[in-house]
């Protein structure tokens, strides 16, 4: 199995961190996960403070001083630090367990004083790998957890730093919407890239279809199904956030969430079109390959059919009979017997070629006769 195919299969697997039978809320981190790095952006309409902190208790100073505080945690390799953060924000142990087990599908869960939202964020566009982004929405804060540093949220941070847009004028629910919208919009380049791959494959199929192209179509179709499984749950959770009543989400923000819902619907529609196109290209490639094989078999069959009577004639005149006896192949003594045999072979070959052409088996297709057209029209009527 090639390295690329190996990555394809590995992308659909996950490993649960919590051991089977462990008590609910047990936190078991992966040994390869990096240690948590906490980054805080606290802002109001007139001011923005950004800081990397190590002392968790310092977070509480921002929560009471600024209108909205965004705490982002990169790395899930220290269970004690995560428990301290959970205690500070009053996170339910089951929700904190879902943060560490990063195989969760997109979902939303409501707790007493916060909303727990899970989305799948694009991490590697080339290999189509996603990463779980866990988001907790409170009254005046947004808390996010990522397994690996690096994300698609830099545009949101830049709008906060520069004060452009509405983020610094709105509450924490608008910041949560901006994060979800950035995650959803990051899928568009990936989906458009799949469409471009299908277009290039269509050109290659028309020019020179091969079995290797058929394999590439299969890989693209697997990528489409993978993205569809990742994007589809986002539409459900965004619809739930936009329609269900919750004191943490204002009516003004629901309008933007409905727009984000439209984005997920567009992504799903694009993936459906790409999936149908991939299926059509696969059938198209198979039909072209089959037609070329049929043409080859047709030529070989015609050649074999022509040489069958020629081989028969050559076999008959190649038999060594005694010509002194009566009835034993007098042509062997003819002065022009050799040329007679060759002429007979040539006449048989030409006769077969004329017969094949009249039948329309070789050469350009014959136009339908008037009688055939009349019979066809009568059959349709």
C-alpha positions in Angstrom: 0.0 0.0 0.0 1.4 3.4 -1.0 2.0 6.1 1.5 -0.8 8.2 0.1 -3.3 5.4 0.4 -2.1 4.7 3.9 -2.9 8.3 4.8 -6.3 7.9 3.3 -7.1 5.0 5.5 -5.7 6.5 8.6 -7.7 9.6 8.3 -10.9 7.8 9.2 -9.5 6.3 12.4 -9.4 7.7 15.9 -8.1 6.6 19.3 -10.1 7.3 22.4 -7.9 8.6 25.3 -10.2 7.4 28.1 -9.8 3.7 28.8 -12.8 1.5 28.5 -14.6 1.2 31.8 -13.2 4.4 33.3 -15.4 6.5 35.5 -17.3 9.3 33.6 -15.3 12.6 33.6 -12.0 10.8 33.8 -9.2 12.9 32.1 -6.5 10.9 30.4 -4.3 12.9 28.0 -2.3 11.5 25.1 1.5 11.3 25.8 2.3 13.0 22.5 0.0 16.0 23.0 1.8 19.3 23.7 1.5 21.1 27.0 -1.3 23.7 27.2 -0.3 27.2 26.1 -2.9 29.8 27.1 -3.4 32.9 25.1 -5.8 35.6 26.2 -7.4 38.4 24.2 -9.6 40.8 26.3 -11.3 43.7 24.7 -14.1 46.2 24.8 -15.1 48.8 22.2 -12.2 51.1 23.1 -9.4 48.8 24.2 -7.8 45.5 23.4 -5.3 43.5 25.5 -3.5 40.4 24.3 -1.2 38.3 26.5 0.3 34.8 26.8 -0.2 33.7 30.4 1.1 30.8 32.5 -0.7 31.5 35.8 -4.3 30.4 35.4 -5.5 32.6 38.2 -4.6 35.6 36.2 -7.5 34.8 33.8 -10.0 36.0 36.4 -8.5 39.5 36.3 -9.5 39.8 32.6 -13.0 38.3 33.1 -14.1 41.1 35.4 -12.3 44.0 33.8 -13.2 43.7 30.1 -16.4 43.3 28.2 -15.4 40.1 26.4 -12.5 37.8 27.0 -11.3 35.1 24.6 -9.2 32.4 26.2 -7.6 30.0 23.8 -5.8 26.9 25.0 -3.4 25.3 22.5 -2.4 21.7 23.6 -4.1 19.1 25.7 -1.2 17.3 27.2 -1.6 18.3 30.9 -4.7 17.0 32.7 -4.0 19.0 35.8 -3.9 22.3 33.9 -7.1 21.4 32.1 -8.8 20.5 35.4 -7.8 23.9 36.9 -9.2 25.7 33.9 -12.4 23.6 34.2 -12.7 24.5 37.9 -12.2 28.2 37.2 -15.0 28.3 34.5 -17.2 25.7 36.1 -17.0 23.3 33.2 -18.9 20.0 33.6 -16.5 17.0 33.9 -18.2 15.2 31.0 -17.7 18.3 28.8 -14.0 18.4 29.8 -13.7 14.7 29.0 -15.1 15.5 25.5 -12.5 18.2 25.1 -9.6 15.7 25.6 -11.2 13.0 23.5 -10.8 14.8 20.2 -12.8 12.4 18.0 -16.1 14.2 18.8 -18.4 15.1 15.9 -19.8 18.6 15.7 -22.4 19.1 18.4 -23.8 21.7 20.9 -24.7 21.0 24.6 -26.3 23.5 27.0 -25.2 23.7 30.6 -26.4 26.0 33.4 -24.3 29.0 32.7 -22.5 28.1 29.4 -22.9 26.5 26.0 -20.5 23.8 25.0 -19.9 23.7 21.2 -17.7 21.3 19.2 -16.7 22.0 15.6 -14.3 20.2 13.2 -11.7 22.6 11.9 -9.5 22.1 8.9 -5.9 21.4 9.9 -4.2 20.1 6.8 -5.7 20.9 3.4 -3.3 18.7 1.4 -4.1 15.5 3.4 -7.6 16.6 4.4 -7.1 16.3 8.2 -9.4 18.0 10.6 -9.0 19.0 14.2 -11.5 19.3 17.0 -12.1 22.8 18.3 -14.0 22.9 21.6 -15.7 26.1 22.5 -17.4 27.2 25.7 -19.6 30.3 25.5 -20.3 32.2 28.7 -21.9 35.5 29.6 -18.7 37.6 28.9 -16.2 35.0 27.7 -15.3 32.5 25.0 -13.0 29.6 26.0 -11.6 27.5 23.1 -9.4 24.3 23.2 -7.2 23.0 20.4 -5.1 19.9 20.4 -2.4 21.3 18.1 -1.2 25.0 17.8 -2.2 26.7 14.6 -5.7 27.4 13.3 -7.8 29.3 10.8 -8.9 32.0 13.3 -6.2 34.5 12.7 -8.6 36.7 10.7 -10.8 36.9 13.7 -7.9 37.9 16.0 -6.8 40.5 13.5 -10.3 42.1 13.4 -10.2 42.3 17.2 -6.7 43.9 17.2 -7.5 46.5 14.6 -11.1 47.1 15.8 -12.5 46.5 12.3 -15.9 45.0 11.9 -18.4 44.5 14.7 -16.5 42.1 17.0 -15.3 44.6 19.5 -18.8 46.3 19.6 -20.7 43.1 20.3 -21.0 40.5 23.1 -19.3 37.2 23.6 -22.0 35.4 21.5 -20.9 37.4 18.4 -17.3 36.3 19.0 -18.5 32.7 19.2 -20.3 33.2 15.9 -17.2 34.7 14.3 -15.2 31.7 15.3 -17.7 29.2 14.0 -18.1 31.2 10.8 -14.3 31.2 10.2 -14.2 27.4 10.7 -17.0 26.9 8.2 -15.5 29.3 5.6 -12.2 27.5 5.8 -13.9 24.5 4.1 -14.7 26.5 0.9 -11.1 26.4 -0.6 -11.0 22.7 0.1 -14.3 22.0 -1.6 -13.4 24.2 -4.5 -10.1 22.4 -4.8 -11.9 19.1 -5.2 -14.0 20.6 -8.0 -10.8 21.7 -9.8 -9.3 18.2 -9.4 -12.5 16.8 -11.0 -12.2 19.2 -13.9 -8.6 18.3 -14.5 -9.5 14.6 -14.3 -12.2 15.1 -16.9 -9.7 16.6 -19.3 -7.3 13.8 -18.7 -10.0 11.2 -19.3 -11.0 12.8 -22.6 -7.3 12.9 -23.7 -6.0 9.6 -22.4 -8.0 7.5 -20.0 -6.0 5.0 -17.9 -6.6 2.8 -14.9 -4.5 5.3 -12.9 -7.1 8.0 -13.5 -9.8 5.7 -12.3 -7.9 5.3 -9.1 -7.5 9.0 -8.7 -11.3 9.5 -9.2 -11.8 6.9 -6.4 -9.6 9.0 -4.1 -11.4 12.2 -4.9 -14.7 10.5 -4.2 -13.4 9.3 -0.8 -12.3 12.9 0.0 -15.8 14.2 -0.9 -17.4 11.6 1.4 -14.9 12.5 4.2 -15.7 16.2 4.0 -19.4 15.5 3.8 -19.3 13.6 7.0 -17.4 16.5 8.7 -19.5 19.4 7.3 -23.0 17.9 7.6 -23.2 18.0 11.5 -22.2 21.7 11.5 -25.4 22.6 9.7 -27.4 20.9 12.5 -25.6 22.6 15.4 -25.8 26.0 13.7 -29.5 25.6 13.0 -29.9 24.6 16.7 -28.0 27.7 17.8 -30.0 30.0 15.5 -33.5 28.6 16.4 -33.4 27.4 20.0 -34.0 30.0 22.7 -30.9 30.5 24.9 -30.1 33.5 27.1 -26.5 33.4 26.0 -27.4 34.1 22.3 -29.1 37.3 21.5 -31.6 37.7 18.6 -29.2 40.0 16.8 -26.6 37.3 16.7 -29.1 34.7 15.5 -29.4 36.6 12.2 -25.6 36.1 11.6 -26.0 32.4 12.6 -28.6 32.0 10.0 -26.2 33.3 7.4 -23.6 30.8 8.6 -26.2 28.1 8.2 -26.6 29.2 4.6 -22.8 28.7 4.2 -22.9 25.2 5.4 -25.9 24.5 3.1 -23.8 25.8 0.2 -20.9 23.6 1.1 -23.2 20.5 1.3 -24.7 21.4 -2.1 -21.3 21.8 -3.7 -20.2 18.4 -2.2 -23.3 16.8 -3.6 -22.6 18.2 -7.1 -19.0 17.0 -6.8 -20.0 13.6 -5.7 -22.4 13.2 -8.6 -19.7 14.5 -10.9 -17.2 12.0 -9.5 -19.6 9.1 -10.1 -20.3 10.4 -13.7 -16.5 10.6 -14.4 -16.0 7.1 -13.0 -18.7 5.8 -15.3 -17.4 7.9 -18.2 -13.8 6.6 -17.7 -15.0 3.0 -17.6 -17.1 3.4 -20.7 -14.2 5.0 -22.7 -11.8 2.3 -21.5 -14.4 -0.4 -22.5 -15.0 1.2 -25.9 -11.3 1.3 -26.6 -11.0 -2.3 -25.6 -13.9 -3.2 -27.8 -12.3 -1.4 -30.7 -9.1 -3.4 -30.2 -11.0 -6.7 -29.9 -13.0 -5.7 -33.0 -9.8 -5.2 -35.1 -8.3 -8.5 -33.7 -11.5 -10.4 -34.5 -11.6 -9.0 -38.0 -8.0 -10.0 -38.6 -8.6 -13.5 -37.2 -11.8 -13.9 -39.3 -9.9 -13.0 -42.5 -7.1 -15.4 -41.8 -9.3 -18.3 -40.9 -10.2 -19.2 -44.6 -6.7 -18.2 -45.7 -5.3 -20.7 -43.2 -7.7 -23.3 -44.5 -6.6 -22.8 -48.1 -2.9 -22.9 -47.1 -3.5 -26.0 -45.1 -5.3 -27.8 -47.9 -2.6 -27.1 -50.5 0.1 -27.8 -48.0 -0.8 -31.5 -47.7 1.6 -33.9 -49.5 -0.5 -36.3 -51.6 0.7 -38.6 -54.2 -0.2 -36.9 -57.5 0.2 -40.1 -59.5 -3.0 -41.5 -58.0 -6.4 -40.5 -59.3 -8.4 -37.8 -57.4 -5.3 -36.5 -55.5 -5.1 -32.7 -55.9 -4.2 -32.2 -59.6 -3.5 -28.5 -58.8 -0.1 -29.4 -57.5 1.1 -30.1 -61.0 -0.3 -26.9 -62.6 2.3 -24.5 -63.8 0.4 -21.7 -62.2 -0.9 -23.5 -59.1 1.1 -21.3 -56.7 -0.4 -18.1 -58.2 -3.8 -19.8 -58.2 -3.6 -20.4 -54.5 -2.4 -16.8 -53.8 -5.2 -15.4 -56.0 -7.8 -17.4 -54.2 -6.6 -16.2 -50.9 -6.6 -12.6 -52.0 -10.1 -13.0 -53.5 -11.4 -14.4 -50.2 -9.7 -11.7 -48.1 -11.1 -8.9 -50.4 -14.5 -10.5 -50.4 -14.6 -10.6 -46.6 -13.5 -6.9 -46.4 -16.3 -5.9 -48.7 -18.8 -8.0 -46.7 -17.6 -6.4 -43.4 -17.9 -2.9 -44.9 -21.4 -3.4 -46.2 -22.4 -4.7 -42.8 -21.0 -1.5 -41.3 -18.5 -3.4 -39.1 -15.5 -1.5 -40.5 -15.1 1.9 -42.0 -17.4 4.9 -41.4 -20.9 4.1 -40.2 -23.5 3.9 -42.9 -26.3 6.5 -42.9 -29.7 4.9 -42.1 -31.8 4.0 -45.1 -35.2 5.4 -45.8 -36.9 2.1 -45.0 -35.1 1.9 -41.6 -36.2 5.5 -40.8 -39.8 4.7 -41.6 -39.7 1.5 -39.6 -38.2 3.5 -36.6 -40.9 6.2 -36.9 -43.7 3.6 -37.0 -42.2 1.9 -33.9 -42.2 5.2 -32.0 -45.7 6.0 -32.9 
